[in-house]
Amino acid sequence: MVPNNQRPILLSQDCPVRQILDIVGDKWTPPILYILRSGTTRYGEFQRQIPGVSKKMLTQTLRQLESDGIVERIVYPVIPPKVEYKLTSFGEKLIEPIALLADWAWQNQEELKLIYQRHGL
């Protein structure tokens, strides 16, 4: 714990809180990681489980997660091509706090619905 008079500046580039929020704070990363919590997943399964995600955004998000070392892309040398995605060991560590947040959301879904309604979402 950091003493009050020595708190880091949260907006600095090297703040780990800002860094992780930059990685997982977009619209599509949390649902993708939540799906991968259950295990290895194929591209089409992401499309079925995440209504509204375009192919372009799904591909970009998966590529970014792969680039960040959170997701591993596995390509099988078969015809037709078969590609699967799974969490890396770093991704497995990251999914723990995301899963806690998701569990919290399920437990508080009524309150969250009210917030969404107030914001017209």
C-alpha positions as CSV (number, residue, x, y, z in Angstrom):
1,M,0.0,0.0,0.0
2,V,1.3,3.5,-0.9
3,P,1.1,6.1,1.9
4,N,-1.3,9.0,1.2
5,N,1.5,11.5,0.8
6,Q,3.2,9.3,-1.7
7,R,0.4,8.2,-4.0
8,P,1.4,7.7,-7.6
9,I,-0.2,10.0,-10.2
10,L,-2.8,7.7,-11.8
11,L,-2.8,9.4,-15.1
12,S,0.9,8.9,-15.7
13,Q,1.8,6.5,-18.5
14,D,3.7,4.1,-16.2
15,C,0.8,3.7,-13.7
16,P,-0.2,0.0,-13.7
17,V,-3.8,0.8,-13.1
18,R,-4.0,3.0,-16.2
19,Q,-2.0,0.4,-18.2
20,I,-4.4,-2.5,-17.4
21,L,-7.5,-0.3,-18.0
22,D,-6.0,0.7,-21.4
23,I,-5.7,-3.0,-22.3
24,V,-9.1,-4.3,-21.1
25,G,-11.2,-1.1,-21.1
26,D,-12.5,-1.1,-24.6
27,K,-16.0,-2.4,-25.6
28,W,-15.1,-5.9,-26.9
29,T,-12.1,-7.1,-24.8
30,P,-14.1,-8.0,-21.6
31,P,-16.7,-10.2,-23.5
32,I,-13.9,-12.0,-25.4
33,L,-12.0,-12.7,-22.2
34,Y,-15.1,-13.7,-20.4
35,I,-15.8,-16.3,-23.2
36,L,-12.2,-17.5,-23.1
37,R,-12.7,-18.1,-19.3
38,S,-14.5,-21.3,-20.4
39,G,-11.6,-22.6,-22.5
40,T,-10.4,-22.7,-26.1
41,T,-12.8,-21.0,-28.5
42,R,-13.1,-20.7,-32.3
43,Y,-13.8,-17.5,-34.1
44,G,-17.4,-18.4,-35.0
45,E,-18.2,-19.1,-31.4
46,F,-17.2,-15.5,-30.5
47,Q,-19.5,-14.2,-33.2
48,R,-22.4,-16.3,-31.9
49,Q,-21.9,-15.3,-28.2
50,I,-21.2,-11.6,-28.7
51,P,-24.2,-10.0,-30.5
52,G,-23.3,-6.8,-32.3
53,V,-19.5,-7.3,-32.8
54,S,-18.4,-6.9,-36.4
55,K,-16.0,-9.3,-38.0
56,K,-13.5,-6.3,-38.3
57,M,-13.7,-5.4,-34.6
58,L,-13.6,-9.0,-33.4
59,T,-10.5,-9.7,-35.6
60,Q,-8.8,-6.4,-34.4
61,T,-9.5,-7.2,-30.8
62,L,-8.2,-10.7,-31.0
63,R,-5.1,-9.6,-32.8
64,Q,-4.4,-6.9,-30.1
65,L,-4.9,-9.5,-27.3
66,E,-2.6,-11.8,-29.1
67,S,0.0,-9.0,-29.5
68,D,-0.3,-8.2,-25.8
69,G,0.4,-11.8,-24.9
70,I,-3.0,-12.4,-23.4
71,V,-4.5,-14.7,-26.0
72,E,-2.8,-17.4,-28.1
73,R,-3.9,-18.1,-31.6
74,I,-3.6,-21.7,-32.7
75,V,-3.8,-22.4,-36.5
76,Y,-4.2,-26.0,-37.5
77,P,-2.8,-27.0,-41.0
78,V,-6.1,-28.5,-42.3
79,I,-8.5,-27.6,-45.1
80,P,-10.7,-25.8,-44.4
81,P,-8.6,-23.8,-42.0
82,K,-9.2,-24.2,-38.4
83,V,-8.2,-21.5,-35.9
84,E,-8.7,-21.5,-32.1
85,Y,-8.0,-19.0,-29.4
86,K,-7.0,-19.6,-25.8
87,L,-5.7,-17.6,-22.9
88,T,-2.0,-17.6,-22.3
89,S,-0.7,-18.0,-18.7
90,F,-0.7,-14.2,-18.4
91,G,-4.3,-14.2,-19.7
92,E,-5.3,-16.8,-17.1
93,K,-4.0,-14.5,-14.4
94,L,-5.9,-11.5,-15.9
95,I,-9.2,-13.4,-16.2
96,E,-9.4,-13.8,-12.4
97,P,-10.2,-10.1,-11.6
98,I,-12.4,-9.9,-14.7
99,A,-14.3,-13.0,-13.6
100,L,-14.8,-11.4,-10.2
101,L,-16.2,-8.2,-11.9
102,A,-18.4,-10.3,-14.1
103,D,-19.7,-12.3,-11.1
104,W,-20.4,-9.0,-9.3
105,A,-22.3,-7.7,-12.4
106,W,-24.6,-10.8,-12.4
107,Q,-25.2,-10.3,-8.7
108,N,-26.1,-6.7,-9.2
109,Q,-27.9,-6.9,-12.5
110,E,-31.1,-5.2,-11.3
111,E,-29.1,-2.1,-10.2
112,L,-27.1,-2.1,-13.4
113,K,-30.3,-2.3,-15.5
114,L,-31.6,0.9,-13.7
115,I,-28.3,2.7,-14.5
116,Y,-28.6,1.7,-18.1
117,Q,-32.2,2.9,-18.3
118,R,-31.2,6.2,-16.8
119,H,-28.5,6.7,-19.4
120,G,-30.8,5.6,-22.2
121,L,-28.6,2.6,-23.1
